[in-house]
Amino acid sequence: MADQFRTKVPTFSYPFQFTHQQSILCYGSCFAEHMARRLQDRKFKAQLNPFGITYHPMQIATGISDLLQKRSLSSAELFQHNQLWQAFDFHSHFSHPEREVALRQMNESLGSAAHFVQQLELLIVTLGTAYGFIERESGRMVNNCHKLPADHFVRQRFGPEEMIPALEKAFQGLQKERPGLQVLLTVSPVRHLKDGMVENQRSKAALLLTAADLAERLAFVHYFPAYELVMDDLRDYRFYETDMVHPNKLAVDYIWSYFQQSFFDEPTQQLNAKIEKIKQASEHRPFHPDTEKHQAFLQTQIAKIRDIQVKYPGLDFSQEQQIFANQLL
């Protein structure tokens, strides 16, 4: 109609909702990190990317298998480059000038995630790209190239016929371990323009087909339309950062709102709103902290936390409590 200037993605219907009591693992591209931080800020039991940011479905499948097998990394799997000890399966934020420190950080993350999987109830997977890198020497796919020379790798675009069986096997293995598990698949709206505009579209198409097929094959796998919310609903460069690649805060806020409506009941949404206000209050930096008004404000926030914890004793407000306590006279 003439007065409609955009197309809206209708709200999907899902056979489940979740609350603050459930354990959630967010795994995948940097968009997964946006969603995980939103959940963590609202006190959900959420963990994020045990290997660091992971863009490719095949690497996500391998990572899930490693967690189920409780794999630990050996010292021989690390290599030194640019004065840092690194591993192809891990993001560079695990790297370190000392080999023992790098190995310990990686294995601590693996151990923590493997333990977390034993209580996992929701896995949120964000697929980033269908392009992967194969190390020439070993013939294995890597999660991170760590800025090694390009001739060390072969760049390859994988198709749904390769990605679907890998993820299907990983999800089924995880669901066998955790029979009540739900998996939420999404495709990242982040544009991989370094691949090329045409190549990025082909890559996303392969990911979308992969996600659709998995959701049809497995009753516990579901699709969340983050990609469509940005590309077909918002559909405007003002919803991107200045790099024209990453959705900005306004876009992520919009996706989060859709996510809340899809998966949180009214009491959970009300609790989220209360938690958000407390977190905002903890980030407030007063000009005059010694005034009676600010001291009363601190006491009010502490009382609000106490009231929530009476009803939801598992929620951790230790960081906010410490911030408020440090300002009390």
Long-range contacts (C-beta under 8 A, 24 or more apart in sequence): 6-233, 6-234, 6-235, 7-232, 7-233, 7-235, 8-233, 9-225, 9-228, 9-229, 9-232, 9-233, 9-258, 11-258, 11-261, 11-262, 12-223, 12-224, 12-225, 12-262, 14-222, 14-262, 14-263, 15-222, 16-182, 16-263, 17-263, 17-264, 17-265, 17-268, 18-121, 18-122, 18-182, 18-263, 18-264, 19-264, 19-265, 19-268, 20-44, 20-45, 20-268, 20-271, 20-312, 20-314, 20-315, 21-45, 21-314, 22-121, 22-122, 23-47, 23-116, 23-119, 23-120, 23-121, 23-122, 24-120, 24-121, 24-122, 24-123, 24-124, 25-113, 25-116, 25-117, 25-120, 25-122, 25-123, 25-124, 26-124, 26-126, 27-54, 27-60, 27-63, 27-64, 27-123, 27-124, 27-125, 27-126, 28-53, 28-54, 28-55, 28-60, 28-124, 28-125, 28-126, 28-127, 28-128, 28-188, 29-53, 29-54, 29-55, 29-126, 29-127, 29-128, 29-129, 29-188, 29-190, 30-128, 30-188, 30-190, 30-246, 31-126, 31-128, 31-186, 31-188, 31-189, 31-190, 31-226, 31-247, 32-124, 32-125, 32-126, 32-188, 34-252, 35-124, 35-126, 35-256, 35-259, 36-124, 38-252, 38-256, 41-275, 41-276, 41-279, 42-272, 42-275, 42-276, 43-275, 43-315, 43-316, 43-317, 45-314, 47-112, 47-113, 47-116, 49-91, 50-109, 50-110, 50-112, 50-113, 51-89, 51-90, 51-91, 51-109, 51-143, 52-90, 52-91, 52-92, 52-93, 52-94, 52-143, 52-144, 53-91, 54-91, 54-128, 54-143, 55-127, 55-128, 55-129, 56-127, 56-128, 56-129, 56-130, 56-131, 56-132, 56-141, 56-143, 56-158, 57-127, 57-130, 57-158, 57-163, 57-166, 57-167, 57-207, 57-210, 58-132, 58-141, 58-158, 58-162, 58-163, 58-166, 59-89, 59-132, 59-141, 59-143, 60-125, 60-127, 60-167, 60-170, 61-163, 61-166, 61-167, 61-169, 61-170, 62-89, 62-141, 62-166, 62-170, 63-89, 63-143, 64-170, 64-171, 64-173, 64-174, 65-169, 65-170, 65-173, 66-110, 67-110, 67-113, 67-114, 67-117, 68-114, 68-117, 68-173, 68-174, 68-177, 70-111, 70-114, 71-110, 71-114, 72-107, 72-110, 72-111, 73-103, 73-106, 73-107, 73-110, 75-99, 75-103, 78-102, 78-103, 81-146, 81-147, 81-148, 82-146, 82-147, 84-146, 86-144, 86-146, 88-135, 88-140, 88-142, 88-143, 88-144, 88-145, 88-146, 89-142, 89-143, 89-144, 90-143, 90-144, 91-143, 91-144, 92-144, 92-146, 95-146, 117-174, 117-177, 117-178, 118-177, 118-178, 119-178, 120-174, 120-178, 120-181, 121-178, 121-180, 121-181, 121-182, 122-181, 122-182, 122-183, 122-184, 123-171, 123-174, 123-181, 123-182, 123-183, 123-184, 124-183, 124-184, 124-186, 124-224, 125-167, 125-183, 125-184, 125-185, 125-186, 126-186, 126-187, 126-188, 126-226, 127-185, 127-186, 127-187, 127-188, 127-207, 127-210, 127-211, 128-188, 128-190, 128-192, 128-207, 129-192, 129-195, 129-200, 129-203, 129-207, 130-157, 130-158, 130-159, 130-163, 130-202, 130-203, 130-204, 130-206, 130-207, 130-210, 131-155, 131-156, 131-157, 131-158, 131-192, 131-195, 131-199, 131-203, 132-156, 132-157, 132-158, 157-199, 157-202, 157-203, 157-206, 158-206, 159-206, 160-206, 160-209, 160-210, 160-213, 163-206, 163-207, 163-210, 164-210, 164-213, 164-214, 164-217, 167-210, 167-214, 168-214, 168-217, 168-218, 171-214, 171-218, 171-220, 171-221, 172-218, 175-218, 175-220, 181-220, 182-220, 182-222, 183-218, 183-220, 183-221, 183-222, 184-222, 184-223, 184-224, 185-211, 185-214, 185-215, 185-221, 185-222, 185-223, 185-224, 186-211, 186-223, 186-224, 186-225, 186-226, 186-227, 187-211, 187-226, 187-227, 188-226, 188-227, 189-226, 189-227, 189-229, 189-230, 189-231, 189-247, 189-251, 190-245, 190-246, 190-247, 191-244, 191-245, 192-245, 193-244, 193-245, 224-259, 224-262, 226-255, 229-254, 229-255, 229-258, 230-255, 271-308, 271-312, 274-304, 274-308, 275-308, 275-315, 277-304, 278-304, 278-305, 278-308, 278-317, 278-320, 279-320, 281-320, 282-319, 282-320, 282-323, 282-324, 286-327, 289-327, 290-329, 294-327, 295-328, 295-329, 298-324, 298-327, 298-328, 299-328
